[in-house]
Amino acid sequence: MLLNIHGHDAYCYTGGKPFDAALPTAVFIHGAQNDHSVWILQTRYFAHHGFGVLAVDLPGHGRSKGAALASVEDMAEWLLALLDAAGVQKAFFVGHSMGSLVALETCAKAPE
């Protein structure tokens, strides 16, 4: 799935099912120099068991366009914009390495 975030295409893998923002949403965030593909098995499981799945490619990674962002804070802001564009009101995050820092920062910026 492609979304336009700040004028650039942002890619999200949806686990092999169409994304449905009405379902509980699981957001998977990769580490530095990775992409959504590190979450293939986990995202397919969640998508086929009642969850909307967004495994993001952060800017400058994988299929997302634009330059890599310089800070975890910038990545959290980008992620919040992506969730808005996808129509997600509430989500839980799964992060690996740098992605875990992005998840924590995103929660701190938007605890609701």
N, CA, C and O atoms as a GROMACS GRO file, in nm:
protein
  448
    1MET      N    1   0.085  -0.117   0.000
    1MET     CA    2   0.000   0.000   0.000
    1MET      C    3   0.090   0.124   0.000
    1MET      O    4   0.187   0.132   0.076
    2LEU      N    5   0.057   0.219  -0.086
    2LEU     CA    6   0.132   0.345  -0.092
    2LEU      C    7   0.046   0.458  -0.036
    2LEU      O    8  -0.072   0.471  -0.068
    3LEU      N    9   0.108   0.541   0.047
    3LEU     CA   10   0.044   0.662   0.099
    3LEU      C   11   0.137   0.778   0.069
    3LEU      O   12   0.259   0.761   0.065
    4ASN      N   13   0.079   0.896   0.047
    4ASN     CA   14   0.162   1.014   0.024
    4ASN      C   15   0.182   1.086   0.157
    4ASN      O   16   0.087   1.136   0.216
    5ILE      N   17   0.308   1.090   0.202
    5ILE     CA   18   0.342   1.155   0.328
    5ILE      C   19   0.444   1.264   0.299
    5ILE      O   20   0.555   1.235   0.252
    6HIS      N   21   0.408   1.388   0.327
    6HIS     CA   22   0.496   1.503   0.304
    6HIS      C   23   0.549   1.507   0.161
    6HIS      O   24   0.665   1.540   0.137
    7GLY      N   25   0.462   1.472   0.064
    7GLY     CA   26   0.499   1.481  -0.077
    7GLY      C   27   0.577   1.364  -0.132
    7GLY      O   28   0.624   1.370  -0.245
    8HIS      N   29   0.594   1.256  -0.055
    8HIS     CA   30   0.668   1.138  -0.100
    8HIS      C   31   0.584   1.013  -0.077
    8HIS      O   32   0.507   1.004   0.018
    9ASP      N   33   0.601   0.916  -0.166
    9ASP     CA   34   0.535   0.787  -0.148
    9ASP      C   35   0.595   0.714  -0.029
    9ASP      O   36   0.717   0.704  -0.014
   10ALA      N   37   0.507   0.662   0.056
   10ALA     CA   38   0.547   0.581   0.171
   10ALA      C   39   0.484   0.444   0.153
   10ALA      O   40   0.363   0.432   0.133
   11TYR      N   41   0.566   0.341   0.161
   11TYR     CA   42   0.518   0.204   0.141
   11TYR      C   43   0.490   0.137   0.274
   11TYR      O   44   0.566   0.149   0.369
   12CYS      N   45   0.376   0.065   0.278
   12CYS     CA   46   0.340  -0.018   0.393
   12CYS      C   47   0.299  -0.154   0.341
   12CYS      O   48   0.214  -0.164   0.252
   13TYR      N   49   0.357  -0.258   0.395
   13TYR     CA   50   0.315  -0.394   0.365
   13TYR      C   51   0.198  -0.426   0.457
   13TYR      O   52   0.202  -0.393   0.576
   14THR      N   53   0.094  -0.490   0.405
   14THR     CA   54  -0.028  -0.512   0.482
   14THR      C   55  -0.052  -0.658   0.517
   14THR      O   56  -0.164  -0.695   0.553
   15GLY      N   57   0.048  -0.739   0.505
   15GLY     CA   58   0.036  -0.879   0.546
   15GLY      C   59  -0.041  -0.967   0.451
   15GLY      O   60  -0.085  -1.076   0.489
   16GLY      N   61  -0.060  -0.924   0.328
   16GLY     CA   62  -0.129  -1.004   0.229
   16GLY      C   63  -0.280  -0.988   0.230
   16GLY      O   64  -0.351  -1.060   0.160
   17LYS      N   65  -0.330  -0.894   0.308
   17LYS     CA   66  -0.473  -0.862   0.313
   17LYS      C   67  -0.489  -0.712   0.290
   17LYS      O   68  -0.400  -0.635   0.324
   18PRO      N   69  -0.602  -0.670   0.232
   18PRO     CA   70  -0.625  -0.526   0.220
   18PRO      C   71  -0.631  -0.462   0.359
   18PRO      O   72  -0.687  -0.521   0.452
   19PHE      N   73  -0.575  -0.345   0.373
   19PHE     CA   74  -0.575  -0.278   0.503
   19PHE      C   75  -0.715  -0.227   0.535
   19PHE      O   76  -0.782  -0.169   0.450
   20ASP      N   77  -0.758  -0.249   0.659
   20ASP     CA   78  -0.888  -0.204   0.708
   20ASP      C   79  -0.866  -0.130   0.838
   20ASP      O   80  -0.837  -0.191   0.941
   21ALA      N   81  -0.879   0.003   0.835
   21ALA     CA   82  -0.853   0.086   0.954
   21ALA      C   83  -0.955   0.063   1.064
   21ALA      O   84  -0.934   0.107   1.177
   22ALA      N   85  -1.065  -0.006   1.034
   22ALA     CA   86  -1.166  -0.035   1.137
   22ALA      C   87  -1.122  -0.149   1.229
   22ALA      O   88  -1.174  -0.162   1.340
   23LEU      N   89  -1.028  -0.230   1.183
   23LEU     CA   90  -0.977  -0.339   1.266
   23LEU      C   91  -0.873  -0.286   1.364
   23LEU      O   92  -0.818  -0.178   1.343
   24PRO      N   93  -0.846  -0.360   1.473
   24PRO     CA   94  -0.732  -0.321   1.557
   24PRO      C   95  -0.606  -0.318   1.469
   24PRO      O   96  -0.583  -0.410   1.390
   25THR      N   97  -0.527  -0.212   1.482
   25THR     CA   98  -0.413  -0.193   1.391
   25THR      C   99  -0.281  -0.223   1.460
   25THR      O  100  -0.250  -0.170   1.567
   26ALA      N  101  -0.202  -0.309   1.394
   26ALA     CA  102  -0.066  -0.341   1.437
   26ALA      C  103   0.030  -0.273   1.340
   26ALA      O  104   0.023  -0.294   1.219
   27VAL      N  105   0.121  -0.191   1.394
   27VAL     CA  106   0.219  -0.120   1.313
   27VAL      C  107   0.357  -0.177   1.344
   27VAL      O  108   0.401  -0.177   1.459
   28PHE      N  109   0.424  -0.225   1.241
   28PHE     CA  110   0.556  -0.286   1.254
   28PHE      C  111   0.660  -0.189   1.199
   28PHE      O  112   0.647  -0.140   1.087
   29ILE      N  113   0.765  -0.162   1.279
   29ILE     CA  114   0.866  -0.062   1.242
   29ILE      C  115   1.004  -0.129   1.243
   29ILE      O  116   1.049  -0.180   1.345
   30HIS      N  117   1.068  -0.129   1.128
   30HIS     CA  118   1.198  -0.195   1.113
   30HIS      C  119   1.311  -0.114   1.175
   30HIS      O  120   1.293   0.002   1.214
   31GLY      N  121   1.427  -0.176   1.185
   31GLY     CA  122   1.547  -0.110   1.233
   31GLY      C  123   1.622  -0.041   1.120
   31GLY      O  124   1.581  -0.046   1.004
   32ALA      N  125   1.732   0.023   1.156
   32ALA     CA  126   1.815   0.095   1.058
   32ALA      C  127   1.864  -0.002   0.950
   32ALA      O  128   1.898  -0.117   0.978
   33GLN      N  129   1.866   0.046   0.828
   33GLN     CA  130   1.913  -0.026   0.710
   33GLN      C  131   1.830  -0.151   0.679
   33GLN      O  132   1.877  -0.238   0.606
   34ASN      N  133   1.709  -0.160   0.733
   34ASN     CA  134   1.617  -0.270   0.701
   34ASN      C  135   1.497  -0.213   0.629
   34ASN      O  136   1.494  -0.096   0.593
   35ASP      N  137   1.398  -0.297   0.608
   35ASP     CA  138   1.270  -0.254   0.553
   35ASP      C  139   1.160  -0.346   0.606
   35ASP      O  140   1.183  -0.427   0.695
   36HIS      N  141   1.041  -0.332   0.550
   36HIS     CA  142   0.925  -0.408   0.597
   36HIS      C  143   0.946  -0.559   0.594
   36HIS      O  144   0.881  -0.632   0.669
   37SER      N  145   1.034  -0.606   0.508
   37SER     CA  146   1.048  -0.750   0.486
   37SER      C  147   1.097  -0.826   0.609
   37SER      O  148   1.083  -0.948   0.615
   38VAL      N  149   1.154  -0.757   0.707
   38VAL     CA  150   1.196  -0.827   0.830
   38VAL      C  151   1.075  -0.877   0.909
   38VAL      O  152   1.090  -0.960   0.999
   39TRP      N  153   0.957  -0.827   0.876
   39TRP     CA  154   0.834  -0.862   0.948
   39TRP      C  155   0.740  -0.951   0.868
   39TRP      O  156   0.624  -0.964   0.906
   40ILE      N  157   0.783  -1.013   0.760
   40ILE     CA  158   0.692  -1.084   0.670
   40ILE      C  159   0.609  -1.190   0.743
   40ILE      O  160   0.486  -1.190   0.730
   41LEU      N  161   0.670  -1.276   0.818
   41LEU     CA  162   0.594  -1.383   0.884
   41LEU      C  163   0.500  -1.328   0.991
   41LEU      O  164   0.384  -1.370   0.998
   42GLN      N  165   0.548  -1.236   1.072
   42GLN     CA  166   0.465  -1.180   1.179
   42GLN      C  167   0.346  -1.104   1.122
   42GLN      O  168   0.234  -1.117   1.171
   43THR      N  169   0.369  -1.024   1.018
   43THR     CA  170   0.261  -0.944   0.963
   43THR      C  171   0.156  -1.030   0.895
   43THR      O  172   0.036  -1.002   0.904
   44ARG      N  173   0.198  -1.134   0.827
   44ARG     CA  174   0.100  -1.225   0.765
   44ARG      C  175   0.014  -1.291   0.872
   44ARG      O  176  -0.107  -1.305   0.854
   45TYR      N  177   0.074  -1.331   0.982
   45TYR     CA  178  -0.004  -1.393   1.089
   45TYR      C  179  -0.110  -1.296   1.142
   45TYR      O  180  -0.227  -1.330   1.149
   46PHE      N  181  -0.068  -1.176   1.178
   46PHE     CA  182  -0.161  -1.077   1.232
   46PHE      C  183  -0.271  -1.044   1.131
   46PHE      O  184  -0.388  -1.037   1.167
   47ALA      N  185  -0.234  -1.022   1.005
   47ALA     CA  186  -0.332  -0.985   0.902
   47ALA      C  187  -0.436  -1.094   0.881
   47ALA      O  188  -0.551  -1.064   0.848
   48HIS      N  189  -0.398  -1.218   0.900
   48HIS     CA  190  -0.491  -1.330   0.881
   48HIS      C  191  -0.559  -1.372   1.010
   48HIS      O  192  -0.629  -1.473   1.013
   49HIS      N  193  -0.540  -1.295   1.117
   49HIS     CA  194  -0.603  -1.325   1.246
   49HIS      C  195  -0.671  -1.202   1.306
   49HIS      O  196  -0.668  -1.181   1.427
   50GLY      N  197  -0.732  -1.120   1.220
   50GLY     CA  198  -0.821  -1.014   1.268
   50GLY      C  199  -0.761  -0.877   1.291
   50GLY      O  200  -0.823  -0.794   1.358
   51PHE      N  201  -0.643  -0.851   1.240
   51PHE     CA  202  -0.579  -0.721   1.259
   51PHE      C  203  -0.557  -0.651   1.125
   51PHE      O  204  -0.534  -0.716   1.023
   52GLY      N  205  -0.565  -0.519   1.127
   52GLY     CA  206  -0.515  -0.438   1.018
   52GLY      C  207  -0.365  -0.424   1.040
   52GLY      O  208  -0.322  -0.396   1.152
   53VAL      N  209  -0.286  -0.443   0.936
   53VAL     CA  210  -0.140  -0.444   0.951
   53VAL      C  211  -0.077  -0.337   0.863
   53VAL      O  212  -0.111  -0.323   0.745
   54LEU      N  213   0.016  -0.262   0.922
   54LEU     CA  214   0.100  -0.169   0.848
   54LEU      C  215   0.245  -0.196   0.887
   54LEU      O  216   0.287  -0.160   0.997
   55ALA      N  217   0.320  -0.258   0.798
   55ALA     CA  218   0.463  -0.274   0.818
   55ALA      C  219   0.529  -0.169   0.731
   55ALA      O  220   0.537  -0.184   0.609
   56VAL      N  221   0.576  -0.063   0.794
   56VAL     CA  222   0.622   0.054   0.720
   56VAL      C  223   0.764   0.037   0.667
   56VAL      O  224   0.846  -0.034   0.726
   57ASP      N  225   0.791   0.104   0.557
   57ASP     CA  226   0.928   0.131   0.513
   57ASP      C  227   0.952   0.277   0.546
   57ASP      O  228   0.891   0.365   0.484
   58LEU      N  229   1.038   0.304   0.640
   58LEU     CA  230   1.070   0.442   0.675
   58LEU      C  231   1.131   0.514   0.554
   58LEU      O  232   1.188   0.447   0.467
   59PRO      N  233   1.121   0.646   0.546
   59PRO     CA  234   1.180   0.718   0.433
   59PRO      C  235   1.327   0.682   0.414
   59PRO      O  236   1.404   0.669   0.509
   60GLY      N  237   1.365   0.665   0.287
   60GLY     CA  238   1.503   0.628   0.255
   60GLY      C  239   1.531   0.480   0.273
   60GLY      O  240   1.646   0.436   0.262
   61HIS      N  241   1.427   0.401   0.301
   61HIS     CA  242   1.441   0.257   0.320
   61HIS      C  243   1.341   0.184   0.230
   61HIS      O  244   1.231   0.234   0.207
   62GLY      N  245   1.379   0.069   0.182
   62GLY     CA  246   1.286  -0.015   0.106
   62GLY      C  247   1.220   0.058  -0.008
   62GLY      O  248   1.288   0.119  -0.091
   63ARG      N  249   1.088   0.050  -0.013
   63ARG     CA  250   1.011   0.108  -0.124
   63ARG      C  251   0.962   0.250  -0.098
   63ARG      O  252   0.897   0.309  -0.184
   64SER      N  253   0.992   0.305   0.019
   64SER     CA  254   0.950   0.443   0.048
   64SER      C  255   1.046   0.542  -0.015
   64SER      O  256   1.167   0.519  -0.019
   65LYS      N  257   0.991   0.650  -0.065
   65LYS     CA  258   1.071   0.754  -0.130
   65LYS      C  259   1.110   0.861  -0.028
   65LYS      O  260   1.061   0.862   0.085
   66GLY      N  261   1.197   0.948  -0.070
   66GLY     CA  262   1.243   1.057   0.015
   66GLY      C  263   1.372   1.020   0.087
   66GLY      O  264   1.410   0.903   0.094
   67ALA      N  265   1.436   1.122   0.138
   67ALA     CA  266   1.563   1.102   0.209
   67ALA      C  267   1.537   1.039   0.346
   67ALA      O  268   1.433   1.062   0.408
   68ALA      N  269   1.633   0.962   0.392
   68ALA     CA  270   1.625   0.906   0.527
   68ALA      C  271   1.615   1.021   0.628
   68ALA      O  272   1.681   1.124   0.612
   69LEU      N  273   1.534   1.002   0.729
   69LEU     CA  274   1.516   1.107   0.830
   69LEU      C  275   1.632   1.103   0.930
   69LEU      O  276   1.688   0.997   0.957
   70ALA      N  277   1.666   1.220   0.985
   70ALA     CA  278   1.788   1.235   1.064
   70ALA      C  279   1.772   1.198   1.211
   70ALA      O  280   1.872   1.178   1.280
   71SER      N  281   1.649   1.190   1.261
   71SER     CA  282   1.634   1.164   1.405
   71SER      C  283   1.513   1.075   1.431
   71SER      O  284   1.421   1.066   1.350
   72VAL      N  285   1.516   1.011   1.546
   72VAL     CA  286   1.403   0.930   1.590
   72VAL      C  287   1.278   1.018   1.604
   72VAL      O  288   1.168   0.974   1.572
   73GLU      N  289   1.296   1.140   1.652
   73GLU     CA  290   1.183   1.233   1.666
   73GLU      C  291   1.118   1.262   1.531
   73GLU      O  292   0.995   1.264   1.520
   74ASP      N  293   1.201   1.284   1.428
   74ASP     CA  294   1.147   1.307   1.294
   74ASP      C  295   1.073   1.185   1.241
   74ASP      O  296   0.969   1.198   1.177
   75MET      N  297   1.127   1.065   1.269
   75MET     CA  298   1.061   0.942   1.226
   75MET      C  299   0.927   0.923   1.296
   75MET      O  300   0.831   0.876   1.235
   76ALA      N  301   0.919   0.961   1.423
   76ALA     CA  302   0.793   0.951   1.497
   76ALA      C  303   0.689   1.045   1.437
   76ALA      O  304   0.573   1.008   1.422
   77GLU      N  305   0.729   1.166   1.404
   77GLU     CA  306   0.637   1.262   1.340
   77GLU      C  307   0.589   1.209   1.205
   77GLU      O  308   0.471   1.221   1.171
   78TRP      N  309   0.680   1.151   1.129
   78TRP     CA  310   0.646   1.092   0.999
   78TRP      C  311   0.546   0.979   1.020
   78TRP      O  312   0.448   0.968   0.945
   79LEU      N  313   0.570   0.895   1.120
   79LEU     CA  314   0.480   0.783   1.146
   79LEU      C  315   0.340   0.830   1.185
   79LEU      O  316   0.241   0.771   1.142
   80LEU      N  317   0.332   0.935   1.264
   80LEU     CA  318   0.201   0.991   1.299
   80LEU      C  319   0.128   1.043   1.175
   80LEU      O  320   0.007   1.026   1.163
   81ALA      N  321   0.201   1.106   1.084
   81ALA     CA  322   0.140   1.154   0.959
   81ALA      C  323   0.093   1.035   0.875
   81ALA      O  324  -0.013   1.042   0.812
   82LEU      N  325   0.169   0.927   0.874
   82LEU     CA  326   0.130   0.809   0.800
   82LEU      C  327   0.002   0.749   0.858
   82LEU      O  328  -0.088   0.710   0.783
   83LEU      N  329  -0.007   0.741   0.989
   83LEU     CA  330  -0.127   0.686   1.053
   83LEU      C  331  -0.249   0.772   1.021
   83LEU      O  332  -0.357   0.720   0.995
   84ASP      N  333  -0.232   0.904   1.021
   84ASP     CA  334  -0.341   0.994   0.983
   84ASP      C  335  -0.385   0.966   0.839
   84ASP      O  336  -0.504   0.957   0.811
   85ALA      N  337  -0.288   0.953   0.748
   85ALA     CA  338  -0.319   0.930   0.607
   85ALA      C  339  -0.391   0.796   0.587
   85ALA      O  340  -0.473   0.783   0.496
   86ALA      N  341  -0.360   0.698   0.670
   86ALA     CA  342  -0.422   0.566   0.660
   86ALA      C  343  -0.558   0.560   0.731
   86ALA      O  344  -0.629   0.460   0.719
   87GLY      N  345  -0.593   0.666   0.804
   87GLY     CA  346  -0.719   0.668   0.875
   87GLY      C  347  -0.719   0.592   1.006
   87GLY      O  348  -0.824   0.550   1.056
   88VAL      N  349  -0.600   0.573   1.063
   88VAL     CA  350  -0.587   0.498   1.187
   88VAL      C  351  -0.605   0.590   1.306
   88VAL      O  352  -0.536   0.692   1.318
   89GLN      N  353  -0.697   0.556   1.394
   89GLN     CA  354  -0.723   0.633   1.515
   89GLN      C  355  -0.644   0.581   1.634
   89GLN      O  356  -0.602   0.658   1.720
   90LYS      N  357  -0.623   0.449   1.638
   90LYS     CA  358  -0.556   0.385   1.751
   90LYS      C  359  -0.479   0.265   1.700
   90LYS      O  360  -0.527   0.191   1.614
   91ALA      N  361  -0.358   0.246   1.751
   91ALA     CA  362  -0.273   0.136   1.704
   91ALA      C  363  -0.180   0.091   1.816
   91ALA      O  364  -0.160   0.161   1.914
   92PHE      N  365  -0.124  -0.028   1.797
   92PHE     CA  366  -0.013  -0.068   1.882
   92PHE      C  367   0.108  -0.089   1.792
   92PHE      O  368   0.094  -0.119   1.673
   93PHE      N  369   0.226  -0.074   1.850
   93PHE     CA  370   0.349  -0.074   1.773
   93PHE      C  371   0.438  -0.191   1.811
   93PHE      O  372   0.446  -0.231   1.927
   94VAL      N  373   0.505  -0.244   1.709
   94VAL     CA  374   0.607  -0.346   1.727
   94VAL      C  375   0.731  -0.293   1.657
   94VAL      O  376   0.728  -0.266   1.537
   95GLY      N  377   0.840  -0.277   1.731
   95GLY     CA  378   0.961  -0.221   1.672
   95GLY      C  379   1.082  -0.307   1.697
   95GLY      O  380   1.094  -0.372   1.801
   96HIS      N  381   1.173  -0.307   1.600
   96HIS     CA  382   1.300  -0.377   1.612
   96HIS      C  383   1.413  -0.276   1.609
   96HIS      O  384   1.419  -0.191   1.520
   97SER      N  385   1.504  -0.285   1.706
   97SER     CA  386   1.622  -0.200   1.710
   97SER      C  387   1.580  -0.052   1.704
   97SER      O  388   1.506  -0.006   1.791
   98MET      N  389   1.625   0.022   1.603
   98MET     CA  390   1.587   0.163   1.592
   98MET      C  391   1.435   0.178   1.587
   98MET      O  392   1.381   0.277   1.636
   99GLY      N  393   1.366   0.082   1.528
   99GLY     CA  394   1.221   0.086   1.521
   99GLY      C  395   1.155   0.087   1.657
   99GLY      O  396   1.047   0.145   1.673
  100SER      N  397   1.219   0.024   1.756
  100SER     CA  398   1.162   0.027   1.892
  100SER      C  399   1.170   0.168   1.950
  100SER      O  400   1.081   0.210   2.024
  101LEU      N  401   1.276   0.241   1.916
  101LEU     CA  402   1.288   0.380   1.962
  101LEU      C  403   1.183   0.468   1.894
  101LEU      O  404   1.126   0.557   1.957
  102VAL      N  405   1.158   0.442   1.766
  102VAL     CA  406   1.054   0.516   1.694
  102VAL      C  407   0.918   0.487   1.757
  102VAL      O  408   0.837   0.578   1.773
  103ALA      N  409   0.893   0.362   1.791
  103ALA     CA  410   0.766   0.325   1.855
  103ALA      C  411   0.748   0.398   1.987
  103ALA      O  412   0.642   0.454   2.014
  104LEU      N  413   0.851   0.398   2.070
  104LEU     CA  414   0.842   0.467   2.201
  104LEU      C  415   0.821   0.617   2.184
  104LEU      O  416   0.739   0.676   2.254
  105GLU      N  417   0.893   0.677   2.093
  105GLU     CA  418   0.880   0.822   2.070
  105GLU      C  419   0.742   0.855   2.015
  105GLU      O  420   0.684   0.957   2.053
  106THR      N  421   0.690   0.772   1.928
  106THR     CA  422   0.555   0.795   1.874
  106THR      C  423   0.451   0.789   1.985
  106THR      O  424   0.360   0.872   1.991
  107CYS      N  425   0.466   0.691   2.073
  107CYS     CA  426   0.373   0.681   2.187
  107CYS      C  427   0.384   0.802   2.279
  107CYS      O  428   0.283   0.848   2.332
  108ALA      N  429   0.504   0.853   2.298
  108ALA     CA  430   0.522   0.970   2.383
  108ALA      C  431   0.459   1.095   2.320
  108ALA      O  432   0.405   1.180   2.391
  109LYS      N  433   0.466   1.105   2.187
  109LYS     CA  434   0.409   1.222   2.118
  109LYS      C  435   0.258   1.216   2.109
  109LYS      O  436   0.191   1.319   2.105
  110ALA      N  437   0.203   1.094   2.105
  110ALA     CA  438   0.058   1.079   2.089
  110ALA      C  439   0.008   0.962   2.175
  110ALA      O  440  -0.031   0.858   2.121
  111PRO      N  441   0.008   0.980   2.306
  111PRO     CA  442  -0.028   0.868   2.394
  111PRO      C  443  -0.172   0.819   2.378
  111PRO      O  444  -0.204   0.706   2.414
  112GLU      N  445  -0.258   0.904   2.324
  112GLU     CA  446  -0.396   0.861   2.306
  112GLU      C  447  -0.407   0.759   2.196
  112GLU      O  448  -0.517   0.710   2.167
   0.00000   0.00000   0.00000
